[in-house]
Amino acid sequence: MKFTLKSAVIGAMALGVLGMTSGPAISQDVTLRFQHFVSPKGSVPIYFMIPWAEKIETESGGRIKIEIYPAMQLGGKPPALYDQIRDGVIDGGWVIPSYTPGRFPESEVFELPFMTSMSAEASSMAAWDYTAKYMGERFKDVHLLAVHVHGPGVVHKKGDPISKIADFKGLKLRGPSRQANKLLEAVGATPIGMPVPAFPEALSKGIVDGGVIPWEIVPPLKVHELADSHTQIGGDRALYNTYFIWAMNNDSYNALPDDLKAIIDANSGVEASGWAGRGMDVGDDTGEKVVRDRGNVVVTLDDLVVAELRVIGEDLTAGWIAEVTSKGLDGAAMVADAQALVAKYTDDLAR
């Protein structure tokens, strides 16, 4: 028989059919593509996403391969990540729900002033329990793997540090969310909302005078090379926070055989959420050391200033409760539950 490309293709197809219909079953392998919006040097990629993926690959005996693409390498902008996961553009990814204001109102409770503790690990475990109670329907379009928050937010700016509330007046400050922006406005600043990857350029061009981000992301963004001073809030609660989800496409998850689903499940939930938060805590320690070693000015607000900020925060929280209650949500219950969960996990980890 004369060999032709057509005969080769037909032969290959026949072999493929035989392979599917005879002999022992071939184990199902799968490659999952996850995407996020920060540098691969960020704390969550280094201390959570990559080890998480490696753990799943190991526990699956190599049957699951997870590819992680940083800095939106697969396309799109950070606010589009939830829809990319939902629609199957990617198999999974890292999302800040507040980048699409009004869409996930329940998640804002963890972004309210002084809601979270100084431990991102504890607050993230609290966030998982809260999410399971209040947001199952809201996130039904994706398969949740973990939710978490970052560590205490810090104000980074050009020029002298902020040491009292009056120092905020007139500053243009980058904020990550609707609630953080409301807080900045309440203390006299002009908030400018933007995803965190845009902050360094905005700071270098003078579009903003500074902004709020946690320590952990400062070195990857090189903010310490652009800002002169850094103000920590102090106390036992964070000035503000940001709520994140780590999620999979529903079809990508449901297509897995049961034994591989079980591996994903074993690496999801409250412990995985705490793991992500712990990565933020480790990154905060590293980030602050980098800034201090460079010789930048770092100050911590005194207790009287923090007390003034807490009063402002209480007013903003009351306003949020009224707002979401008017939309049919039980704002008071959500705040009370979130506060109780944060206190519980913070106390548990301190023991």
Residue, then its C-alpha position, 0 to 999 in steps of 0.5 A: m500500500k502506498f504511504t500517503l498523508k491521508s493514509a497516515v491520518i486514517g491509521a492514526m485515527a484508527l489507533g486512537v479509536l482502538g485505544m479508547t475501546s480496548g485494553p485497560a482504562i487510561s487515567q484521566d489527566v487534566t491541565l488547569r489554567f489559573q490567572h491573577f493580576v499581580s507580579p509572580k513575586g507577590s506574597v499570595p503567588i509565592y506563599f499560597m498559589i504556587p505551593w497550593a498548585e504543587k500540593i495538588e499536583t503531588e497529591s494527584g500523582g501528576r494527573i492534575k497540572i496547574e498552570i498559573y499565569p501572573a499579571m493578566q498574561l492570558g489577557g483582560k483587566p483585573p475587574a474582568l477576572y470573575d467573569q473570565i472564571r465564570d465563562g470558562v475563559i480560564d479554569g480558575g483565578w484570583v478575584i477582588p470582588s470590590y473591583t466591580p462595585g455593587r455586584f457583591p455587596e455582602s463581601e464589603v463587610f470585610e472591607l469596613p473600617f476596623m473590621t479585620s484583625m492584625s492577623a490576615e490568617a485569622s481574618s481570612m478564616a473568618a471570611w470563609d465562614y462568613t462567605a459560606k453563610y451569606m454568599g453561597e447564592r452570590f457566588k453560585d456561578v463559580h466554584l469557590l476554593a478559598v477566600h481571604v483578606h490581606g494584612p493591615g493597610v498602610v498609607h504610602k505617600k510622597g513627602d512627610p508622613i501622615s501623623k494626624i487626621a488633618d494630614f489627609k486633607g487635600l491628598k489624592l490617595r489611591g484606594p482599592s474599593r468603595q469602602a476604602n474610598k469612603l473612608l479616605e473621603a471621610v478623613g478629607a482626602t480625595p480618593i482615586g480608585m484603581p486596581v493595585p497594578a496601576f498604583p506605581e505609575a499613578l504615583s510616579k506621574g503625580i496622578v496620586d500623592g499616595g495610596v493605601i496598600p499592605w506592606e506585602i505588595v510594596p516591594p513587588l510594585k517598587v512603591h518604596e522607591l517612589a514613596d518617601s513615607h509610610t504610615q501604619i495605623g496601630g491598634d488591634r484592628a486594621l484601618y481597612n481591608t480587601y476581600f479576595i476569592w480564589a475560585m474555579n470555573n464550575d464546568s472545569y471542576n465538575a468535569l473532574p473525576d470524583d477522585l480528583k475532585a476530592i483532591i481539590d476539595a481537600n485543598s479548599g475551604v477554611e484551611a486553604s483560606g487561612w493559608a492564603g491569609r498567612g501568606m499575606d502575613v509573612g509577606d507583610d513582615t518581609g515588605e516592611k523590612v525591605v522598606r525600613d532597610r531602605g531608610n524610608v520614614v515609617v511612623t505609627l499613629d498614636d492611640l488618640v488619632v486611632a481613636e478618632l479614626r475609629v469613631i469615623g469608622e463606626d459612622l461609616t459602618a452604620g451608614w453601610i448597614a443602613e444602605v444594604t438593609s434598604k436593599g433587603l440585606d440584614g446589614a446588622a446581622m452581617v456586621a455582627d457575625a463578621q465581628a464575632l468570627v474575626a474575634k473567634y479566629t483571632d483568639d484561637l490562633a493566639r492561643 
